[in-house]
């Protein structure tokens, strides 16, 4: 099967391994937030929401960066365009952050909780997630010598 497609099993294994590794940080952030909600710290320490959104935004930007590294065509385009690279990393995180806020809203509706604190909370969460992704994007681009 692999000979006909020109895909070597080792490359498939490494790609799956890289993607799995990239998913660890977002998964740990999510699981720890579930624990924080379950033990009641989220209600007691409302400020805990903020670092979770910053860390979540950064971890999603790192995830997208790693996914880009597995696609040579994307990697080549992004290596030559600094602003495009930054915009795609932050933009991808923005899409994920919007879906996350919808998830929080549905969670509140289904389980009759108060995870969301209204429009102000939603916008703050989105801004903090984008801030985390912008810092991560800046770091990644600077580390790869693509950003001045």
C-alpha positions as CSV (number, residue, x, y, z in Angstrom):
1,X,0.0,0.0,0.0
2,X,2.7,2.5,1.0
3,X,4.8,1.7,-2.1
4,X,2.0,2.7,-4.5
5,X,1.5,6.1,-2.8
6,X,5.2,6.8,-2.2
7,X,4.6,7.3,1.5
8,X,7.0,5.6,3.8
9,X,5.6,4.0,7.0
10,X,8.2,5.8,9.1
11,X,7.1,9.2,7.9
12,X,3.5,8.4,8.7
13,X,4.6,7.2,12.2
14,X,6.6,10.3,12.8
15,X,3.8,12.6,11.6
16,X,1.3,10.9,13.9
17,X,3.8,11.1,16.8
18,X,4.5,14.8,16.2
19,X,0.8,15.6,16.0
20,X,0.1,13.6,19.2
21,X,2.9,15.4,21.0
22,X,1.4,18.8,19.9
23,X,-2.0,17.8,21.4
24,X,-0.6,17.2,24.8
25,X,-0.4,20.8,26.0
26,X,-3.9,21.8,25.0
27,X,-5.2,18.5,26.5
28,X,-3.5,19.0,29.8
29,X,-4.8,22.6,30.0
30,X,-8.3,21.4,29.3
31,X,-8.1,18.5,31.8
32,X,-6.7,20.7,34.5
33,X,-9.5,23.2,34.0
34,X,-12.0,20.4,34.4
35,X,-10.4,19.5,37.7
36,X,-10.4,23.1,38.8
37,X,-14.1,23.4,38.1
38,X,-14.9,20.0,39.8
39,X,-13.1,20.9,43.0
40,X,-14.8,24.3,43.2
41,X,-11.7,26.5,42.7
42,X,-13.2,28.1,39.6
43,X,-16.0,29.6,41.6
44,X,-13.8,30.5,44.5
45,X,-10.9,32.0,42.5
46,X,-12.5,33.6,39.4
47,X,-9.2,35.0,38.3
48,X,-8.0,31.4,37.4
49,X,-10.0,31.7,34.2
50,X,-7.5,34.3,32.8
51,X,-4.3,32.3,32.9
52,X,-6.1,29.3,31.4
53,X,-7.2,31.4,28.4
54,X,-3.7,32.8,27.9
55,X,-2.1,29.4,28.2
56,X,-4.8,27.9,26.0
57,X,-4.2,30.5,23.3
58,X,-0.4,29.9,23.4
59,X,-0.8,26.1,23.3
60,X,-3.2,26.3,20.2
61,X,-0.6,28.5,18.4
62,X,2.1,26.0,19.2
63,X,-0.2,23.2,18.0
64,X,-0.8,25.0,14.7
65,X,2.9,25.7,14.3
66,X,3.7,22.0,14.7
67,X,1.0,21.0,12.2
68,X,2.5,23.5,9.7
69,X,5.9,21.7,10.1
70,X,4.4,18.5,8.9
71,X,3.2,20.1,5.6
72,X,6.2,21.1,3.4
73,X,4.1,23.3,1.1
74,X,2.7,25.3,4.0
75,X,6.1,25.4,5.7
76,X,7.8,26.9,2.6
77,X,5.1,29.6,2.2
78,X,5.2,30.5,5.9
79,X,9.0,30.6,5.9
80,X,9.0,33.5,3.5
81,X,6.1,35.5,4.9
82,X,6.6,36.8,8.4
83,X,3.3,38.7,8.7
84,X,1.3,35.9,7.1
85,X,2.9,33.4,9.5
86,X,1.9,35.6,12.5
87,X,-1.6,36.2,11.1
88,X,-2.2,32.5,10.5
89,X,-1.1,31.5,13.9
90,X,-3.2,34.1,15.7
91,X,-6.1,33.6,13.3
92,X,-6.2,29.8,13.8
93,X,-6.2,30.4,17.5
94,X,-9.1,33.0,17.1
95,X,-11.2,30.4,15.4
96,X,-10.5,27.8,18.1
97,X,-11.2,30.5,20.8
98,X,-14.6,31.3,19.3
99,X,-15.5,27.6,19.2
100,X,-14.3,27.3,22.9
101,X,-16.7,30.2,23.9
102,X,-19.6,28.5,22.1
103,X,-18.6,25.3,24.0
104,X,-18.7,27.2,27.3
105,X,-22.1,28.6,26.4
106,X,-23.5,25.2,25.5
107,X,-22.0,23.7,28.7
108,X,-23.9,26.4,30.8
109,X,-27.1,25.7,29.0
110,X,-26.9,21.9,29.2
111,X,-25.6,21.6,32.8
112,X,-27.3,24.8,34.1
113,X,-24.0,26.3,35.3
114,X,-22.4,29.7,35.3
115,X,-19.1,29.1,33.5
116,X,-19.6,32.2,31.4
117,X,-20.0,35.5,33.0
118,X,-21.7,37.3,30.1
119,X,-20.4,39.3,27.2
120,X,-17.6,41.0,29.1
121,X,-16.3,37.6,30.2
122,X,-16.5,36.3,26.6
123,X,-14.6,39.2,25.1
124,X,-12.0,39.1,27.9
125,X,-11.5,35.3,27.3
126,X,-11.1,35.9,23.5
127,X,-8.6,38.8,24.0
128,X,-6.6,36.7,26.5
129,X,-6.5,33.8,24.2
130,X,-5.4,36.0,21.3
131,X,-2.7,37.6,23.6
132,X,-1.4,34.1,24.4
133,X,-1.3,33.1,20.8
134,X,0.4,36.4,19.8
135,X,3.1,35.9,22.3
136,X,3.6,32.3,21.2
137,X,3.6,33.3,17.5
138,X,6.2,36.1,18.2
139,X,8.4,33.6,20.1
140,X,8.1,30.9,17.4
141,X,8.9,33.3,14.6
142,X,11.7,34.9,16.5
143,X,13.2,31.5,17.4
144,X,13.0,30.4,13.8
145,X,14.8,33.6,12.7
146,X,11.8,34.7,10.7
147,X,10.9,37.8,12.7
148,X,13.0,40.8,13.5
